[in-house]
Amino acid sequence: MTKILLSLHVLAAIIAIGPVTVAASMFPPAVRQAAPAGVGTAALLHRICRVYAKVGLTVPLLGFATAAAMGVLGSGWLVTSIALTAAAAGILIAFVLPRQEELLGRLKDEQAVDRRSTARLAMFTGVFNLLWATVTVLMIVRPGSTTGA
């Protein structure tokens, strides 16, 4: 059962988190390049972020189930990964998605979008992506693990 849970957890991470990281990274340049009336690409990227963020909720759920099955819930690398995952989710919910919505609103209202706004969004997106990259490394390396990985 552990192998099935681990496989589902990894697949969920690839399928759900991957598109969010890519779409969120592509959003600021898409907004900068969009003509006032041409919001199609930016709107699509925002929708991908919203939908896959919801699908991404399966990743920590499957992760907890996998960790419980493996008996590693108290491991330092896992606790750190959980904290970093929570931080990434918080940044996505509190900063990335709302700023994307705000910029889309400006484009739809044919208002100018300043570079500072897109740069700030890119910064939050970069932090989100960096947190996920760190979690991925922790999941692979697992400091203190006795598996030899």
N, C-alpha and C positions, 0 to 999 in steps of 0.2 A: 504494500500500500504506500510505503514511503516513496518508492520510485515513481509511482503514478502521481502522487501529490507534488513531488519535486518537478517532474516533467510538466505538469499543468502550471505550476508556479512560474517556471522559466518561460514557457510558451506565452502565458499571460503577460509577463513582463515585456517580452519581445513584441507581441502583437499590440498591446495597449500603450505601453510607455514610449516605445520607439516612435510611433506617429506623433505623439504629443511633443516630444523633444524636437523632431524635425519641423513640424508645422509651426510650433512656437518660434523656432529660430528663423524660419522663413517669413514670418509675419511682419516684423519691422521693416525689412527692405521692400516687401510688397506694398506696404502702406506708403513708403517714401516714393515709390515709383508709380503709384496709382494716380491717375488723373482724377479730379474731383468727382466725376460721375462713374469712374471705373473701379468700383469696389468689389467686383466679383471674386478675384483671387484672394483678397484679404478676408472677405466674408467666408469663403470656403475654408481657408486656413483656421479661422476662428472656430468654425463649426467642427472641424476635425479636432481641435484642442478640447472643446467642450464635450463632445461625444466620447472621445477616447479617454478623457479624464474620468468620466463616469465608469467606463469599462475597466479602467485602471484600478478601481476599487477592489477588483478580484485579486490583484497582485498581493497586497498585504493579507487579505483573508486566506488565500492559499499558502502564503508564507507562514502565517501563524499555524495553520494546520500541519504544514510540513515540519516546522520546528518542534511542534508538540509531538509529532510522530517520531522524530529523531531524538527527542529528549534534550534539546539544546536551548530551550527557552531562556535560560539564565546566562547563557554565554555572552561575554563582553562584546564580541564582534556582532552578535545578533541584536543586543540591546542598542548598540551604537547605530546599527543599520535601521532599526525601528525609529530611533530619534531622527536620523537623517531623512528617512522616508516621510515622517510627519512634517519635518521642516520643508521638504520639497513640496508636499501637498499644500502646506500653508502658503508658501510663496505662489504656487499656481492659483490657488483660490483667492488669496487676498491681493495679489499684485498683478499677475500676468493676465488672467482672464478679464478682470475689470478694466485694465488699461487697454486691452484689445477692444473691448466693447466701446470704451470712450473714443478711441481713435476711429473705429468704424462709424460711430455716430457723427463725428466731425466730417468724415469723408462723405457720408450720406447726406449731410446738411450742406455739403459743398463748402466747408470751412477749411481754412489752411491748417495743415499739420506741420508743426515745427519739428526740426531735427532733434531738439532736446527731448521731446516726448518719446520719439521712437528710440532714441539712445537709452533713455531710462528704462523703457520696456525691454530693450535688448540686454541691458545689464541684469534685470530680474530674470529674464529667460536664461541667461548664461549661468546665473547662480543655481537656478532650478536644474539645468542640465548637469552642472558640476556635482551637485548633490546626488543625482541619479548615477552618475559615473562612479562616484565614491562608493555608493551602496553596491553597485555591480562588482567593483573590485573587492569589497569586503565579503561579498557572497562567494566569490571565487577563491580568494586567498584564505579567508577564515583564520585570522591570527590565533595561535594557540590550539588550532585543531590537531587532532591526533590522526587524521586521515592521510597525512603526508602531502596534502595539496599545497 
